[in-house]
Amino acid sequence: MLTATARRAPNREAVVCGGRRLSFAELDARTTRLANALMMMGLAVGDRVALHMANSIAVVEVMAAIAKAGGIVVPISTRLAAPEIRYMLEDTRPFAAIYSPDVRDAVQENAAALDDIRFIVDGVAKGGEQSLEALIEGASDQAPALGSFSPDDAMLSYTSGTTGRPKGAIATHRNLVIGLGWINATEWRLSAEDRTLVATPMSHRTGMARIASSFCLGSTLIVQERFDPAETVRLIEAERVSHIGVVPTIARMLLPAIQARPDSCASLRTMLATGEVFPTSIKDPLFAALPRLELHSFYSQTEAGVVTNLRPEEQQNYGDSIGQPIAGVELRLVDGDLEDVTPGETGEILVRCGEPGEFTLMREYFNRPEDTKNTIVDGWVRTGDMAREGDNGYLYFVDRLKDMIVSGGLNIYSVEVEDALLNHPAIHEAAVIGVPDAEFGEAVMAFVVAKDGATPGEDALIEHCRQHIASYKKPRHIRFVDSLPRNTTGKVAKPLLRGQAASGD
């Protein structure tokens, strides 16, 4: 697909980052040479290549080259700590690690247990390394002699690791083409004319998704080297950006910059939002600032791909919904015995879309057959997320199954307690967990970030919740904090909160 665009539109900009620009013809030629270089080094079909790189044009080149050579891309976020990097490297045992110079020591030290790994740096090579640019310049520009292969594995993305250690979900080339070509064109209504801004880390599944979308559609990528709200707005104006993907955390940080300069975002047509439920507290002021913006807020998962979408024309009437299943995706809501729940009741989301690896579902977890068996049951992916279907046919996210609190035999969904807390005018963010309780088994504990100004008292906040939710659901414990811990995807890291609660920190 990349090569086809290079033939049809060789001079169209493929990627822009900093002061550098590459056309599709240039990108295709450079990635062909890098693919040949990797194959000459011994890369075989199915070998993993780890990427631990800052946002740059090089990330785009490396992903394309690995795909052309039949390898599997393993993105490793630059925000991870040393033990997390070590775990992913030792788990995948990659053929090579490609990285930015500033993380050289982190990669090499955490790959110490791997005897046969190659080190490739996007910069000046030092002892034991090879230079990415030297590999590109020294290789053949003939298309790699690569036949068809099955399974057609393309990417290994680690889950967020909110419970236990993260698992590597394998996505195939088919997954990328369907999820990032067909769905981007039919559901998000994107085309080759779009100019997409990547403001989030590219060495992550969402960043890689933007790259694959560009290859499938022939659209232009504008890469922001590091996120800064004011710079994001400047880039939107300067590069005539028409499309951006965000998570709610990024949207919340970006909103003041958009409100300060809404005219600078006149070219912005489409925004995709995923990662967590996109709150109306962000949507409403966003639409006020950019009334013509088309927002798609969708529910997705590493294992299941895109599941549901709330389209722009549905945002006004069903703003607190996660939408309806996209075309081709089947969805069930089930109880603990995997039996369908009664309409209107809450159940775990199960997803099916053809055979695993063929359309939107991951093929399997890497080297974890038991985990794969427990997650993909009779062709359905168990998401571990809970939802209910409203009378209108729209789905409403309730909670993550693991975050549900059982107090005195009653189910309490953390999300509804968080919503009650956020209804207080002095509260900026809130996260709710269950903590041991001698009388009720579990009790509700809330970690709360107050807005600038006076912090409401604990008793007053609990009483506020009592006015919005049943009394048994109100927090028993409230802790005011400066910020909430988050994982690399921007989601609140509730395991860390549970640890803080247990230790009394």
Buried (B, 14 or more C-beta within 10 A) or exposed (E): BBBEBBEEBBEBBBBBBEEEBBBBBBBBBBBBBBBBBBBEBEBEBEBBBBBBBBBBBBBBBBBBBBBBBBBBBBBBBBBBEEEBBBBBBBBBBBBBBBBBBEBBEBBBEBBEEBEEBBBBBBBEBEEEBBBBBEBBEEBEEEEBEEEEEEEBBBBBBBBBBBBEEBBBBBBBBBBBBBBBBBBBBEBBBBEBEBBBBBBBBBBBBBBBBBBBBBBBBBBBBBBBEEBBBEBBBBBBBEBEBBBBBBBBBBBBBBBEBBBEBBEBBEBBBBBBBBBBBBBEBBBEBBBEBBEEBBBBBBBBBBBBBBBBBBBBEBBEEBBBBBBBBBEBBEBBBBEEEBEEBEEEEBBBBBBBBBEBBBBBBBBBBBEBEEBBEEBBEEBBBBBBBBBBBBEEEBBBBBBBBEBBBEBEEEEBBBBBBBBBBBBBEBBBBBBBBBBEBEEBBBBBBBBBBBEEEEBBEBEEBBEBBBEBBEEEBBBBBBBBBEEBBBBBBBBBBBBBBBEBBEEEE
